[in-house]
C-alpha cells in the first residue's frame, strides 16, 4: 500500500503510449484548442531541469483544456538543423545526422557516449504530447516543404497597391505590356526604368536579373556578420556582446553574395498585426523597436566634383539648414569612390578596424567617438555650401541609406562628433543656448538662420522643407523602417539545401515533383580551403535537367548539367512554419498541410517559449505566415494568438575556495606558481588577505604550504630571492558531487578526470586537502547562475524523477515561482512537494487498502473541495501555476484533518490535480474503480453554495479584549445575538453580576460588551 511512484509513473506512461491517449483528431465535434511549445534543438548534453519549465506549464494547460471538453492538439518535435547540432558533430567527429538521431532517440553514439535521448527524457516527465505528429526539421520528408515554401517566395513579389504578395507571373505580364514605370511594388533601390518594348527585347538572363530585384527572396551582395572560427554568417540574434553566441568567437562585417528575404516589404503589416494578438507588451515592444518605424523625408545630396549623389533619410527635414557635415557608414558603397588620395590610407585603416565590430556593438557604444574625413564634400541643396563628408562607425550601412545629414545643434551624437573633430555647429534655434549640448526639444523651439523656414516650428517647418525639396527634385516625404531584409544563406553543412541550380549565373528553381533535394555526403563539415561552404566538398552535387536528379560534379557541362547552390538555409527556415506541419495527420507526402487541417486548427491558441526569440523566430514566422496567407496557402494572418514567455530556472553553482602557493617579487611583476593548493572554507576565503604573505595564513594551512614550497624551492633555483605569497581563487565543481549539506563526495569526485589536476597539481590526492576540525575544508560555496553544462551546475531531470518522481518534479517546478520569472533551483526544496504527494496518497490508501468509500461528504469537505476547484481553475486560466500547488497542499491538509473518505469529494479532487500530477491522479482514479484514463474526465463544476457560510464563529470581546469565541447562525438578528451571548455562561462569568452599559454587535463580524 506504499506510494511506489517509479512503478506508478512507468505504468501510466506505458498506458498513454499504447492507448494513444493524447492523439488529437482532425475531425471532432468538440471545440479545438492548439497548445504549442517552442521545440528544442537536440544536443548531446540532453535536458536539464530548466528545460521542462515551459513544457510543464503548457502540459498543465493542455490537460486542463481536455478536462474542459476541448479537442486539444499538443504536439512536439525537434529543431534538429542548425549550428548547435553541427558544432556538436564537428567536436565529436560524427555525422550530424547520426548525432541528431541518437540525441533524440537515445543509444550509444559512434564516439562511445551513452545518450539517454530527448524522447525518453520527455516521456519520463509525463507530457501529454501527440507524438504521432512529430516533426524533425532535418528529415527530408519535412524540409521538402521548407524548400517548396522557398520556391513560392522566389516566385512572388509584393504589390503595394493591394498590400500583399502575388505571383511573379503577374509582374512579368505587366512588364511585357507596360514596362516598369508605373508599377507600385517593393523592390531594390535604384531600379532602372524600362518600357514594354525594352523588356521584350531583353535576353532571358537580363530579364531574370531584373526580376531578382523584385522577388521576395533574392540574391544580392550584402553586408553580413562573418564568423571565421565557425566558418559561417551569423544573424544579429546569434551575436552577443560582439562575439558569436556559440563559442564566443570574433565576428566581423564583410560583403558576400547571399540569399535574402524581403521581410522589409511586410514591415507595416508586422507592426499592425501586433495589435491583434495576445502577447506581453514587453515582447511586442521588442518587435516594434526592431521594426523601427520613422516618419520623415528622403533628402538627396550631390557630391561636389562627382556625378554621385547621397540619399539620406531624416526625421527632421526642418533642420536642414543646421547640417554642417555628413557621415557615411564605413561600408557605404560610395566611400572608396569619393575618398581623396590623401585620405585613402586613413579611411582604409578605419574601415578595417570597424569590420571587427558587430552592428549591435556599434549601436550600443554611445561613448566612443571615432571617424575619418574622406576629403570629399557634399553640396547643400538650398545654400549650396560645401559640407565635409566623414565616415563613422555609429552609422550603419543596413539602416536607412547608410548615411546621415549631421545637425550637431539638434542631435547630441552629432554634437559630440563635431566637438571632437572641431567641426562647425551652426545654431538654427531661436533663443536656444547650444554652447554645452544639443537642443533635443523639437516641439517648442522656433527655427532661425534657416532662410524660408525662419520663425516656423517643427511641424510647419517639416512640411515646408519637404515641399521645397520636392520642387528641387532633391527630396520627398517618406516613412522609413529599421527592419532590414533578412539574410537567408548560411555557410554551413547541417541545414536545408536550397532547391536551386545555376544556369549562366542565374538561379533556377527545381520543380516541386523533384523535391526534396537531399543533403549530400561530405568528407568534413568545414569550409573548403578556397573558402567555399562545406557543400563545396561534395563530389555529387550537380543538377541534371534531363534526369531531374543530383549527379556527379564531373558531369557539369552548363548545358544539361549545372552546379547546385553551395549554401544552406538558416536555422529559422524550418521553425518558421513547423506549427502548420503538426496540423496535418495523414497527407504529409502530398501537402505541407491539407486545406481541411488548416481550416480546422487555423493557428496556435497558446504558445509558450523564451523571450530571446522575440526578434528572430517570432518575427520570421509571422512574416512567413503573412506571405502564405497572401498566396492562399493558409487561412490566418498570425501564427500565434496568445504567447507567454517562461522565465529561466537558474542553477546553484558549487565552488571550491582555493589557496594557491606562489613565489613573487615585491612588486608582483614576477609570479611563479609553486603547484600547491589547499581547499578552504568560504568564511576563511573572505577573511584572509588576497595576495598576502604565506605567514598570514592559519597554522595548519601555513605548515602544509610552507613544507610544499620548501620542497619546490629545492628543485627550482629560479625562485631564490622571491617571497612566499599566496593567491585565492574559486573553481567550479560539478553539482552532482555535492550533497544537500553543500559537502563534496570525495570518493565520487576522485574518479572524475576533470578534477585530477588543477594548474598541474591534484586537489584530491597526496593530502592536499587539510582535514582540520576548525575549518570546513570540504564544503563548497554556492552562487546562482544560468544553468548550463559549462558552469557544472546542471541538474538532470532523470535523476530527480528517479529519486522523487516526475509528479514531484512537475509540482516543484511550478511551485518555484511565477511562470514568467527566473528562479533558482534548489534540490533540497523538492522534498516538500514530494512529502505532499505521500500525504495525498495516504488520504486515499491506508495500510489495509483503499480508504475511500461512498460515505456522505461533510459540509467542511465540500467547502474544501469547491474552494480548491475555484482557486485552481482561476490559477490555470491566469497561468498562475505556482499558487495552485499551495492550494493543493492546503486542501490535502484540511481533508486529512477532516478524516474525509467520501468518494464524492476525493474523486473530483483527483481531476483537479490531474493536470499537475497526472501519474498519481491516474493511479488513484483507477483504484477508485474507474475504467480508462482520467485525462478526458470532465473538470468538476464549482458550486458557490458550498462556500456560503451558514454560521459565524464570533469573537466575543469585553471592553475591546477578546475572551472567547461563539459559533452562531449567520441569519440570526442583532437582538437574538445579544440575548444568546448575554445568556452564555462564559459571559456571565466575565460580568460577575454587572449589567453592561451597552452591547456593540456587527453582524457577521464581532460582539463587544462594554462596562
Secondary structure, DSSP 8 states (H G I E B T S, - for coil): ----HHHHHHHHHHHHHHHTTT---SS-SS-EEEEEE--B---TT---TTTHHHHHHHHHHHHHHHHTT-EEE---EE---SHHHHHHHHHHTS-HHHHHHHHHH-EE-TTS-EE--HHHHHHHTT----GGG-EETTSHHHHHHHHHHHHHHHTEEEETTTTEEEEHHHHHHHHHHH-STT--B---SS-----HHHHHHS-HHHHHHHHTTTBSEEEEEEEEEEETTTTEEE-GGGEETTEETTT--B-EEEEEEEEEE-GGGGHHHHHHHGGGSB--HHHHHHHHHHH-EEEEEEEEEEETTSS-EEEEEES-GGGGGG--EEEE-TT-TTHHHH--GGGHHHHHHHHHHHTTS-HHHHHH--S----EEEEEEEE-TTT--EEEEEE-TTS-TTSTTSEEEE-TTT-HHHHHHHHHHT------BTT---SSS-----SS--B-S-GGGTT--HHHHHHHHHHHHHHHTSEEEEEEES---EE-EE--SSS-B-SEEEETTEEEE--GGG--------S-SS--TTS--GGGG-SS-EEETTTTEEE-GGG--SSSEEEB---EE-THHHHTTHHHHTT-SS-TTT-SS-HHHHHHH-SEEEEEE-GGGTTTHHHHHHHHHHHHHHTTS-S-S-SEEEEEE---EEEEEEEEEEEEEEEE-TTSS-EEEEEEEEEE-HHHHHHS-TT-BGGGS-HHHHHHHHHHHHHHHHH-GGGTT-EEEEEEEEEEE-GGGB-TTSBB-HHHHTT-GGGS-BTTB-SSSTT-S--BTTB-TTB-EEEEEE--GGGT----HHHHHHHH-HHHHHHHHHHTS-TTS-EE--GGGHHHHHHHHHHHHHHHEETTEE--B-----HHHHHHHHHHHHHHHHHHHTT-HHHHHHHHHHHHHHHHHTT--BHHHHHHHHHHHHTTSHHHHHHHHHHTT--S-GGGS------GGGGS-SEEEEEEEETTEEEEEEEEETT--HHHHHHHHHHSHHHHHHHTT---SEEEEETTTEEEEE-
